[in-house]
Amino acid sequence: MEPAEGSDKREERVALLVILLLASLSLSSSLLVFSYYCYLSNKVSKRFRPHKRVNYEDKECSSIANIQVATDKGLQEFAFKQLHSATGGFGKSNVIRHGGFGLVYRGVLQDGRKVAVKLMDRAGRQGEEEFDVELLSRLSSPYLLALVGYCSEINHKILVYEFMANGGLQEHLYPISGESVLVFVAIRYDVLVLGTDPSSSGLPGTLTGTGEVHSLLTLALGELGDQGNTQCIKASANCFWLLETRLRIALEAAKGLEYLHEHVSPPVIHGDFKSSNILLDKSFHAKVSDFGLAKLGSDKAGGNVSTRVYALTGHLTTKSDVYSYGVVLLELLTGRVPVDMKRPPGEGVLVSWALPQLTDRDKVIEIMDPALEGQYSTKEVIQVAVIAAMRVQPEADYRPLMADVVQSLVPLVKHVGEKLACLLSRLLTSAVM
């Protein structure tokens, strides 16, 4: 009997151990599942509220429309009512851009700041992809459009950007009136000619216009005469001003893409780089907008260059952005839109028409924008043409990096700027004499 009782006790102990083991495993599994759930919840929450926030209420207005949330990176979370009020109820009169992912409205916040309010399109997937505040908040460069804040209320996905007073490059290259307004831009007389500190000058800071150079010089010296070589020098300076402006915009846009490709890990592919996504501030300095997508999630992009590259290759890479940049550079050189089927046969597609001529010294001059009136150095123009030609190569492997573009354009922009300064100095000397 005793051996039987001992055997029963051992079996009971074994059974108890098995039960305890199974209970421990069950508890551990439950804790693991719960921990994973908490991790996922936290990650999803951070997608739309990426930083620790501190609520504060406007002392003058207790309405929810005037409550903002500030993040530790300077972003603000806006209430929909607040942005609705800032844009005049998202009125048509305040629409400043028709972006690929929604309309952009001019807005004025309660503190008087002007902003660009981007109401994301709820119909397409691209809007959802762009609304990655965590990514956008990490991208910071003088050559990228700055994100001020966002709104992520139910059914309302809105991004709030800094306001760019001179709109997009596209509307300056192809104005409705047909008259170029990029004739001269934001170059100060005191910096360009005298080399003095802008803050110490009594002259206006930014001088812009659409006609002759006299807007700058009249402010500096008084009304100029039209005798002698003054008119010829004015015409040359006017065209050099236009060329310098275009090259400087090209350089600043290149620096924006260079930052996305080579200063962010992992690299950010713009995916929709074009002239309308290069915005100009009150001094006509360029900043790249609509970045941070990295995916092609909709057919709404309409015929933009990156979409065509995607159709050919099956995927987007940083070299897709390089191709798109090459197209914009061709626009700046030729003054032509990327696709215009109203032109004579063979000239409808800018790249196809221009590429065979970009490496021929004589033919390059023939495709230059007539608005430049031939007032440029052939050597410099050919250098820019070669840069553009390398960026629009059909084979992606043959396209250089954006860092190479920046390295090539820096000395060119500097050289053209020095020539412009020399012309203006001659013009001022002629006026005084």
Buried (B, 14 or more C-beta within 10 A) or exposed (E): EEEEEEEEEEEEEEEEEEEEEEEEEEEEEEEEEEEEEEEEEEEEEEEBBBBEBEEEEBEEEEEEBBBBBBBEEEBBBBBBBBBBBBBBEBEEEBBBBEBBBBBBBBBBBBEEEEBBBBBBBEEBBBBBBBBBBEBBBEBBBEBBBBBBBBBBBEEBBBBBBBBBEBBBBBBBBBEEEEEBBBBBBBBBBBBBBBEEEEEEBEBEEBBBBBEBBBBBBBEBBEEBEEEEEBBEBBBBBBBBBBBBBBBBBBBBBBBBBBBBBBBBEEBBBBBBBBBBBBBBBEBBBBBBBBBBBBEBBBEBBEEBBBBBBBEEBEEBBBBBBBBBBBBBBBBBBBBBBBBEEEBEEEBBBBBEBBBEBBEEEEEBBEBBBEBBEEBBBEEBBBBBBBBBBBBBBEEBEEBBBBBBBBEBBEEBBBBBBEBBBEBBBBBBEBBEE
